[in-house]
Amino acid sequence: MYEVEVKVAADLSAVAERLDELGATLTGDVVQVDTYYDAPLRDFAETDEALRVRRESRADDTEARITYKGPLVEAESKTREEFETGVADGETADAIFEHLGFSPAATVEKDRRFYRYDGYTVTLDAVEGVGEFVEVETETDENGVEAAREGAFAVLRELGLDPEDQTRTSYLGMLLENTS
């Protein structure tokens, strides 16, 4: 599967109001804490890959997942191949990676509010140390990437945002730039 994602900096309260006007469905709020890892045998910054352990908290429940994201596959969006699976214990996953020679690179913390609109997930992100962003995303196979991207652009326009303002830099990349 490919994750087709378009991300722009935005005023989250204005976008939330617009989503309400459009009749989007609020599907939930979460706090995510993502620990990203550097690989022992290759430079993920050079290969444009990512490996993380995500802890996602809703109310009194926390779940953990491991995610690998491959390099970007096109210039027009943040589309990349993605593999993700749940794990019973995030701390044990961290220990496994560290014992295999992976080292923690950075931790990204964000408050996220999710909506469904026109077949897309619209996420309002407040990212600690980085800022406020809106992501519009969906999953597709490799044959549907262009149509999914154009649909995401249309959703951004309906929200009063310009797809030309998108950033393809990950939150991890932005955080590392801000701390350099």
ROZA-32524 format. One record per residue (C-alpha): residue number from 1; residue in one letter; x, z, y. Coordinates in pm, whole numbers, padded with zeros to 5 digits. Last residue first. Layout:
pos:NUM, code:a, east:X, up:Z, north:Y
...
***
This chain:
pos:180, code:s, east:02020, up:01469, north:02238
pos:179, code:t, east:01711, up:01689, north:02202
pos:178, code:n, east:01467, up:01438, north:02353
pos:177, code:e, east:01608, up:01148, north:02149
pos:176, code:l, east:01578, up:01355, north:01828
pos:175, code:l, east:01215, up:01436, north:01911
pos:174, code:m, east:01137, up:01071, north:01985
pos:173, code:g, east:01295, up:00958, north:01657
pos:172, code:l, east:01104, up:01223, north:01461
pos:171, code:y, east:00781, up:01126, north:01636
pos:170, code:s, east:00848, up:00773, north:01515
pos:169, code:t, east:00945, up:00494, north:01754
pos:168, code:r, east:00717, up:00192, north:01740
pos:167, code:t, east:00571, up:00269, north:02079
pos:166, code:q, east:00259, up:00099, north:02202
pos:165, code:d, east:00200, up:00010, north:02566
pos:164, code:e, east:00116, up:-00355, north:02483
pos:163, code:p, east:-00176, up:-00221, north:02277
pos:162, code:d, east:-00336, up:-00115, north:02606
pos:161, code:l, east:-00570, up:00184, north:02599
pos:160, code:g, east:-00929, up:00208, north:02723
pos:159, code:l, east:-01058, up:00337, north:02390
pos:158, code:e, east:-01221, up:00000, north:02320
pos:157, code:r, east:-00880, up:-00159, north:02381
pos:156, code:l, east:-00721, up:00072, north:02124
pos:155, code:v, east:-00990, up:-00022, north:01871
pos:154, code:a, east:-00919, up:-00393, north:01928
pos:153, code:f, east:-00544, up:-00337, north:01874
pos:152, code:a, east:-00622, up:-00159, north:01545
pos:151, code:g, east:-00832, up:-00459, north:01437
pos:150, code:e, east:-00544, up:-00694, north:01522
pos:149, code:r, east:-00310, up:-00480, north:01312
pos:148, code:a, east:-00551, up:-00474, north:01016
pos:147, code:a, east:-00593, up:-00853, north:01032
pos:146, code:e, east:-00214, up:-00902, north:01037
pos:145, code:v, east:-00145, up:-00656, north:00754
pos:144, code:g, east:-00413, up:-00777, north:00512
pos:143, code:n, east:-00200, up:-00980, north:00271
pos:142, code:e, east:00053, up:-00697, north:00223
pos:141, code:d, east:-00216, up:-00460, north:00095
pos:140, code:t, east:-00404, up:-00243, north:00339
pos:139, code:e, east:-00409, up:00105, north:00486
pos:138, code:t, east:-00551, up:00199, north:00825
pos:137, code:e, east:-00426, up:00330, north:01154
pos:136, code:v, east:-00494, up:00403, north:01519
pos:135, code:e, east:-00259, up:00663, north:01664
pos:134, code:v, east:-00313, up:00832, north:01998
pos:133, code:f, east:-00028, up:01025, north:02158
pos:132, code:e, east:00043, up:01341, north:02356
pos:131, code:g, east:00397, up:01471, north:02417
pos:130, code:v, east:00741, up:01507, north:02253
pos:129, code:g, east:00861, up:01869, north:02239
pos:128, code:e, east:00566, up:01976, north:02025
pos:127, code:v, east:00347, up:01679, north:01937
pos:126, code:a, east:-00016, up:01681, north:02053
pos:125, code:d, east:-00169, up:01405, north:01842
pos:124, code:l, east:-00514, up:01246, north:01865
pos:123, code:t, east:-00569, up:01047, north:01547
pos:122, code:v, east:-00797, up:00748, north:01511
pos:121, code:t, east:-00857, up:00654, north:01148
pos:120, code:y, east:-00996, up:00304, north:01126
pos:119, code:g, east:-01308, up:00144, north:00974
pos:118, code:d, east:-01487, up:00105, north:01309
pos:117, code:y, east:-01418, up:00466, north:01410
pos:116, code:r, east:-01321, up:00767, north:01205
pos:115, code:y, east:-01178, up:01061, north:01399
pos:114, code:f, east:-00891, up:01302, north:01333
pos:113, code:r, east:-00755, up:01577, north:01559
pos:112, code:r, east:-00388, up:01662, north:01516
pos:111, code:d, east:-00171, up:01950, north:01631
pos:110, code:k, east:00191, up:01859, north:01575
pos:109, code:e, east:00522, up:02005, north:01461
pos:108, code:v, east:00822, up:01786, north:01380
pos:107, code:t, east:01113, up:01950, north:01198
pos:106, code:a, east:01458, up:01797, north:01202
pos:105, code:a, east:01736, up:01658, north:00982
pos:104, code:p, east:01709, up:01885, north:00676
pos:103, code:s, east:01985, up:01792, north:00430
pos:102, code:f, east:01953, up:01597, north:00106
pos:101, code:g, east:02227, up:01681, north:-00144
pos:100, code:l, east:02020, up:01713, north:-00462
pos:99, code:h, east:02006, up:02093, north:-00420
pos:98, code:e, east:01860, up:02040, north:-00071
pos:97, code:f, east:01590, up:01808, north:-00201
pos:96, code:i, east:01492, up:02051, north:-00480
pos:95, code:a, east:01490, up:02348, north:-00242
pos:94, code:d, east:01261, up:02169, north:00005
pos:93, code:a, east:01022, up:02078, north:-00279
pos:92, code:t, east:01022, up:02444, north:-00387
pos:91, code:e, east:00938, up:02551, north:-00032
pos:90, code:g, east:00655, up:02295, north:-00016
pos:89, code:d, east:00482, up:02439, north:-00324
pos:88, code:a, east:00211, up:02272, north:-00532
pos:87, code:v, east:00314, up:01919, north:-00439
pos:86, code:g, east:00094, up:01633, north:-00325
pos:85, code:t, east:00212, up:01275, north:-00338
pos:84, code:e, east:00299, up:01006, north:-00087
pos:83, code:f, east:00446, up:00656, north:-00097
pos:82, code:e, east:00446, up:00436, north:00212
pos:81, code:e, east:00529, up:00073, north:00285
pos:80, code:r, east:00560, up:00015, north:00657
pos:79, code:t, east:00361, up:-00112, north:00951
pos:78, code:k, east:00450, up:00042, north:01288
pos:77, code:s, east:00318, up:-00254, north:01484
pos:76, code:e, east:00407, up:-00601, north:01621
pos:75, code:a, east:00766, up:-00630, north:01495
pos:74, code:e, east:00687, up:-00638, north:01124
pos:73, code:v, east:00792, up:-00467, north:00799
pos:72, code:l, east:00916, up:-00132, north:00931
pos:71, code:p, east:01148, up:00036, north:00682
pos:70, code:g, east:01009, up:00241, north:00394
pos:69, code:k, east:00827, up:00571, north:00429
pos:68, code:y, east:00867, up:00838, north:00161
pos:67, code:t, east:00623, up:01129, north:00169
pos:66, code:i, east:00617, up:01465, north:-00008
pos:65, code:r, east:00302, up:01670, north:00034
pos:64, code:a, east:00216, up:02036, north:00096
pos:63, code:e, east:-00123, up:02201, north:00144
pos:62, code:t, east:-00211, up:02501, north:00360
pos:61, code:d, east:-00554, up:02668, north:00365
pos:60, code:d, east:-00674, up:02941, north:00603
pos:59, code:a, east:-00828, up:02709, north:00866
pos:58, code:r, east:-00663, up:02373, north:00797
pos:57, code:s, east:-00284, up:02370, north:00758
pos:56, code:e, east:-00072, up:02071, north:00656
pos:55, code:r, east:00283, up:02125, north:00533
pos:54, code:r, east:00469, up:01797, north:00513
pos:53, code:v, east:00793, up:01744, north:00320
pos:52, code:r, east:00967, up:01436, north:00451
pos:51, code:l, east:01164, up:01125, north:00363
pos:50, code:a, east:01200, up:00849, north:00620
pos:49, code:e, east:01339, up:00496, north:00624
pos:48, code:d, east:01468, up:00286, north:00914
pos:47, code:t, east:01780, up:00179, north:00717
pos:46, code:e, east:02015, up:00288, north:00996
pos:45, code:a, east:01831, up:00614, north:01077
pos:44, code:f, east:01793, up:00673, north:00702
pos:43, code:d, east:02173, up:00673, north:00664
pos:42, code:r, east:02265, up:00636, north:00301
pos:41, code:l, east:02419, up:00837, north:00015
pos:40, code:p, east:02336, up:01202, north:00095
pos:39, code:a, east:01992, up:01128, north:00242
pos:38, code:d, east:01880, up:01293, north:00565
pos:37, code:y, east:01557, up:01490, north:00540
pos:36, code:y, east:01251, up:01537, north:00757
pos:35, code:t, east:01054, up:01863, north:00763
pos:34, code:d, east:00700, up:01798, north:00883
pos:33, code:v, east:00478, up:02078, north:01014
pos:32, code:q, east:00120, up:01962, north:01050
pos:31, code:v, east:-00163, up:02153, north:01216
pos:30, code:v, east:-00502, up:02014, north:01132
pos:29, code:d, east:-00833, up:01923, north:01295
pos:28, code:g, east:-01121, up:01743, north:01132
pos:27, code:t, east:-01343, up:01441, north:01071
pos:26, code:l, east:-01483, up:01371, north:01417
pos:25, code:t, east:-01703, up:01063, north:01376
pos:24, code:a, east:-01686, up:00803, north:01652
pos:23, code:g, east:-02007, up:00748, north:01850
pos:22, code:l, east:-01849, up:00531, north:02120
pos:21, code:e, east:-01918, up:00790, north:02391
pos:20, code:d, east:-01760, up:01062, north:02172
pos:19, code:l, east:-01451, up:00845, north:02122
pos:18, code:r, east:-01434, up:00795, north:02499
pos:17, code:e, east:-01443, up:01169, north:02562
pos:16, code:a, east:-01170, up:01225, north:02303
pos:15, code:v, east:-00960, up:00952, north:02471
pos:14, code:a, east:-00990, up:01124, north:02810
pos:13, code:s, east:-00900, up:01463, north:02658
pos:12, code:l, east:-00602, up:01315, north:02475
pos:11, code:d, east:-00434, up:01163, north:02781
pos:10, code:a, east:-00232, up:00886, north:02617
pos:9, code:a, east:00101, up:00773, north:02472
pos:8, code:v, east:00042, up:00484, north:02234
pos:7, code:k, east:00066, up:00443, north:01854
pos:6, code:v, east:-00035, up:00151, north:01632
pos:5, code:e, east:-00033, up:00201, north:01258
pos:4, code:v, east:-00068, up:-00026, north:00956
pos:3, code:e, east:00016, up:00175, north:00643
pos:2, code:y, east:00101, up:-00059, north:00359
pos:1, code:m, east:00000, up:00000, north:00000
***
